[in-house]
Amino acid sequence: MASVGLLYVGAVLIVNGLMLLGRVDARAAAPMNLFVGLLQVLTPTYLIFTSGGDTATILGASGIYLFGFTYLYVAFNLFFGLDGTGLGWFSAFVACCAVVYAGLNFGRLDDPAFGVIWLYWATLWALFFLVLGLKREELTRFTGAIAIVAGVITCAVPAFLLLTGVWTDNRRTSAIVLAVLCVLSLALYPRLRDTRATAASAPAPQLREGELTGQVAGGPQPTTQMHGNVVEPQPPVPAEQPPAPASDPATRRRR
């Protein structure tokens, strides 16, 4: 059952990665985060309640909540225009926990492939912390690319291998292949780091900053427009100006 959730985690990471690359409008990514967040909260709850107190099952299910709460947090931030700082600091907590789960997989659970996967997730959530919690806008695009890589090689592919029963017999080989691919993906950093990025120019400002300054009542409303598959900001629509008061005829006569 957890393998099914892992497959859809791959989907939401790809969507969120495209959002951070500026290829998907931030509000358009909110429903997918809500769906997967709910799935990743209900799934471990079911597994724990039906585990009969089995500690291994409870341990395996406990980590799923970290990601379920992350995606629900993203969805609520986007729906309600909340600042991303809280989500960023929660991501720091997730990154630390992911390191612990990686150690458990390398040791107690004897699954080095998932040990590598948890380390990569720790790296990705640490990047979320830098971008959202510390407002390191220059890392936004790099973080988006790493999220897409994670969605494919640490979620979708392992999920299919688990669902088809192939994973157990190839843990060592999978660990080596995953480690090589994950390290190679980090080479995207020099290409995607944007030293000139600002809070206004970096992609997905709704996720990082919450409601934009111009979205207050009575202010000009910023808009976006899709050109191909790229979201481009459009000039704000100015607020309607009240009509000028009619001049008093008596005043005109005195002049």
Secondary structure as a PSIPRED ss2 file (coil, helix, strand):
# PSIPRED VFORMAT (PSIPRED V4.0)

   1 M C   1.000  0.000  0.000
   2 A H   0.000  1.000  0.000
   3 S H   0.000  1.000  0.000
   4 V H   0.000  1.000  0.000
   5 G H   0.000  1.000  0.000
   6 L H   0.000  1.000  0.000
   7 L H   0.000  1.000  0.000
   8 Y H   0.000  1.000  0.000
   9 V H   0.000  1.000  0.000
  10 G H   0.000  1.000  0.000
  11 A H   0.000  1.000  0.000
  12 V H   0.000  1.000  0.000
  13 L H   0.000  1.000  0.000
  14 I H   0.000  1.000  0.000
  15 V H   0.000  1.000  0.000
  16 N H   0.000  1.000  0.000
  17 G H   0.000  1.000  0.000
  18 L H   0.000  1.000  0.000
  19 M H   0.000  1.000  0.000
  20 L H   0.000  1.000  0.000
  21 L C   1.000  0.000  0.000
  22 G C   1.000  0.000  0.000
  23 R C   1.000  0.000  0.000
  24 V C   1.000  0.000  0.000
  25 D C   1.000  0.000  0.000
  26 A H   0.000  1.000  0.000
  27 R H   0.000  1.000  0.000
  28 A H   0.000  1.000  0.000
  29 A H   0.000  1.000  0.000
  30 A H   0.000  1.000  0.000
  31 P H   0.000  1.000  0.000
  32 M H   0.000  1.000  0.000
  33 N H   0.000  1.000  0.000
  34 L H   0.000  1.000  0.000
  35 F H   0.000  1.000  0.000
  36 V H   0.000  1.000  0.000
  37 G H   0.000  1.000  0.000
  38 L H   0.000  1.000  0.000
  39 L H   0.000  1.000  0.000
  40 Q H   0.000  1.000  0.000
  41 V H   0.000  1.000  0.000
  42 L H   0.000  1.000  0.000
  43 T H   0.000  1.000  0.000
  44 P H   0.000  1.000  0.000
  45 T H   0.000  1.000  0.000
  46 Y H   0.000  1.000  0.000
  47 L H   0.000  1.000  0.000
  48 I H   0.000  1.000  0.000
  49 F H   0.000  1.000  0.000
  50 T C   1.000  0.000  0.000
  51 S C   1.000  0.000  0.000
  52 G C   1.000  0.000  0.000
  53 G C   1.000  0.000  0.000
  54 D C   1.000  0.000  0.000
  55 T H   0.000  1.000  0.000
  56 A H   0.000  1.000  0.000
  57 T H   0.000  1.000  0.000
  58 I H   0.000  1.000  0.000
  59 L H   0.000  1.000  0.000
  60 G H   0.000  1.000  0.000
  61 A H   0.000  1.000  0.000
  62 S H   0.000  1.000  0.000
  63 G C   1.000  0.000  0.000
  64 I H   0.000  1.000  0.000
  65 Y H   0.000  1.000  0.000
  66 L H   0.000  1.000  0.000
  67 F H   0.000  1.000  0.000
  68 G H   0.000  1.000  0.000
  69 F H   0.000  1.000  0.000
  70 T H   0.000  1.000  0.000
  71 Y H   0.000  1.000  0.000
  72 L H   0.000  1.000  0.000
  73 Y H   0.000  1.000  0.000
  74 V H   0.000  1.000  0.000
  75 A H   0.000  1.000  0.000
  76 F H   0.000  1.000  0.000
  77 N H   0.000  1.000  0.000
  78 L H   0.000  1.000  0.000
  79 F H   0.000  1.000  0.000
  80 F H   0.000  1.000  0.000
  81 G C   1.000  0.000  0.000
  82 L C   1.000  0.000  0.000
  83 D C   1.000  0.000  0.000
  84 G C   1.000  0.000  0.000
  85 T H   0.000  1.000  0.000
  86 G H   0.000  1.000  0.000
  87 L H   0.000  1.000  0.000
  88 G H   0.000  1.000  0.000
  89 W H   0.000  1.000  0.000
  90 F H   0.000  1.000  0.000
  91 S H   0.000  1.000  0.000
  92 A H   0.000  1.000  0.000
  93 F H   0.000  1.000  0.000
  94 V H   0.000  1.000  0.000
  95 A H   0.000  1.000  0.000
  96 C H   0.000  1.000  0.000
  97 C H   0.000  1.000  0.000
  98 A H   0.000  1.000  0.000
  99 V H   0.000  1.000  0.000
 100 V H   0.000  1.000  0.000
 101 Y H   0.000  1.000  0.000
 102 A H   0.000  1.000  0.000
 103 G H   0.000  1.000  0.000
 104 L H   0.000  1.000  0.000
 105 N H   0.000  1.000  0.000
 106 F H   0.000  1.000  0.000
 107 G C   1.000  0.000  0.000
 108 R C   1.000  0.000  0.000
 109 L C   1.000  0.000  0.000
 110 D C   1.000  0.000  0.000
 111 D C   1.000  0.000  0.000
 112 P H   0.000  1.000  0.000
 113 A H   0.000  1.000  0.000
 114 F H   0.000  1.000  0.000
 115 G H   0.000  1.000  0.000
 116 V H   0.000  1.000  0.000
 117 I H   0.000  1.000  0.000
 118 W H   0.000  1.000  0.000
 119 L H   0.000  1.000  0.000
 120 Y H   0.000  1.000  0.000
 121 W H   0.000  1.000  0.000
 122 A H   0.000  1.000  0.000
 123 T H   0.000  1.000  0.000
 124 L H   0.000  1.000  0.000
 125 W H   0.000  1.000  0.000
 126 A H   0.000  1.000  0.000
 127 L H   0.000  1.000  0.000
 128 F H   0.000  1.000  0.000
 129 F H   0.000  1.000  0.000
 130 L H   0.000  1.000  0.000
 131 V H   0.000  1.000  0.000
 132 L H   0.000  1.000  0.000
 133 G H   0.000  1.000  0.000
 134 L C   1.000  0.000  0.000
 135 K C   1.000  0.000  0.000
 136 R C   1.000  0.000  0.000
 137 E H   0.000  1.000  0.000
 138 E H   0.000  1.000  0.000
 139 L H   0.000  1.000  0.000
 140 T H   0.000  1.000  0.000
 141 R H   0.000  1.000  0.000
 142 F H   0.000  1.000  0.000
 143 T H   0.000  1.000  0.000
 144 G H   0.000  1.000  0.000
 145 A H   0.000  1.000  0.000
 146 I H   0.000  1.000  0.000
 147 A H   0.000  1.000  0.000
 148 I H   0.000  1.000  0.000
 149 V H   0.000  1.000  0.000
 150 A H   0.000  1.000  0.000
 151 G H   0.000  1.000  0.000
 152 V H   0.000  1.000  0.000
 153 I H   0.000  1.000  0.000
 154 T H   0.000  1.000  0.000
 155 C H   0.000  1.000  0.000
 156 A H   0.000  1.000  0.000
 157 V H   0.000  1.000  0.000
 158 P H   0.000  1.000  0.000
 159 A H   0.000  1.000  0.000
 160 F H   0.000  1.000  0.000
 161 L H   0.000  1.000  0.000
 162 L H   0.000  1.000  0.000
 163 L H   0.000  1.000  0.000
 164 T C   1.000  0.000  0.000
 165 G C   1.000  0.000  0.000
 166 V C   1.000  0.000  0.000
 167 W C   1.000  0.000  0.000
 168 T H   0.000  1.000  0.000
 169 D H   0.000  1.000  0.000
 170 N H   0.000  1.000  0.000
 171 R H   0.000  1.000  0.000
 172 R H   0.000  1.000  0.000
 173 T H   0.000  1.000  0.000
 174 S H   0.000  1.000  0.000
 175 A H   0.000  1.000  0.000
 176 I H   0.000  1.000  0.000
 177 V H   0.000  1.000  0.000
 178 L H   0.000  1.000  0.000
 179 A H   0.000  1.000  0.000
 180 V H   0.000  1.000  0.000
 181 L H   0.000  1.000  0.000
 182 C H   0.000  1.000  0.000
 183 V H   0.000  1.000  0.000
 184 L H   0.000  1.000  0.000
 185 S H   0.000  1.000  0.000
 186 L H   0.000  1.000  0.000
 187 A H   0.000  1.000  0.000
 188 L H   0.000  1.000  0.000
 189 Y H   0.000  1.000  0.000
 190 P H   0.000  1.000  0.000
 191 R H   0.000  1.000  0.000
 192 L H   0.000  1.000  0.000
 193 R C   1.000  0.000  0.000
 194 D C   1.000  0.000  0.000
 195 T C   1.000  0.000  0.000
 196 R C   1.000  0.000  0.000
 197 A C   1.000  0.000  0.000
 198 T C   1.000  0.000  0.000
 199 A C   1.000  0.000  0.000
 200 A C   1.000  0.000  0.000
 201 S C   1.000  0.000  0.000
 202 A C   1.000  0.000  0.000
 203 P C   1.000  0.000  0.000
 204 A C   1.000  0.000  0.000
 205 P H   0.000  1.000  0.000
 206 Q H   0.000  1.000  0.000
 207 L H   0.000  1.000  0.000
 208 R H   0.000  1.000  0.000
 209 E H   0.000  1.000  0.000
 210 G C   1.000  0.000  0.000
 211 E C   1.000  0.000  0.000
 212 L C   1.000  0.000  0.000
 213 T H   0.000  1.000  0.000
 214 G H   0.000  1.000  0.000
 215 Q H   0.000  1.000  0.000
 216 V C   1.000  0.000  0.000
 217 A C   1.000  0.000  0.000
 218 G C   1.000  0.000  0.000
 219 G C   1.000  0.000  0.000
 220 P C   1.000  0.000  0.000
 221 Q E   0.000  0.000  1.000
 222 P E   0.000  0.000  1.000
 223 T E   0.000  0.000  1.000
 224 T E   0.000  0.000  1.000
 225 Q E   0.000  0.000  1.000
 226 M E   0.000  0.000  1.000
 227 H E   0.000  0.000  1.000
 228 G C   1.000  0.000  0.000
 229 N C   1.000  0.000  0.000
 230 V E   0.000  0.000  1.000
 231 V E   0.000  0.000  1.000
 232 E E   0.000  0.000  1.000
 233 P E   0.000  0.000  1.000
 234 Q E   0.000  0.000  1.000
 235 P E   0.000  0.000  1.000
 236 P E   0.000  0.000  1.000
 237 V E   0.000  0.000  1.000
 238 P C   1.000  0.000  0.000
 239 A C   1.000  0.000  0.000
 240 E C   1.000  0.000  0.000
 241 Q C   1.000  0.000  0.000
 242 P C   1.000  0.000  0.000
 243 P C   1.000  0.000  0.000
 244 A C   1.000  0.000  0.000
 245 P C   1.000  0.000  0.000
 246 A C   1.000  0.000  0.000
 247 S C   1.000  0.000  0.000
 248 D C   1.000  0.000  0.000
 249 P H   0.000  1.000  0.000
 250 A H   0.000  1.000  0.000
 251 T H   0.000  1.000  0.000
 252 R H   0.000  1.000  0.000
 253 R H   0.000  1.000  0.000
 254 R H   0.000  1.000  0.000
 255 R C   1.000  0.000  0.000
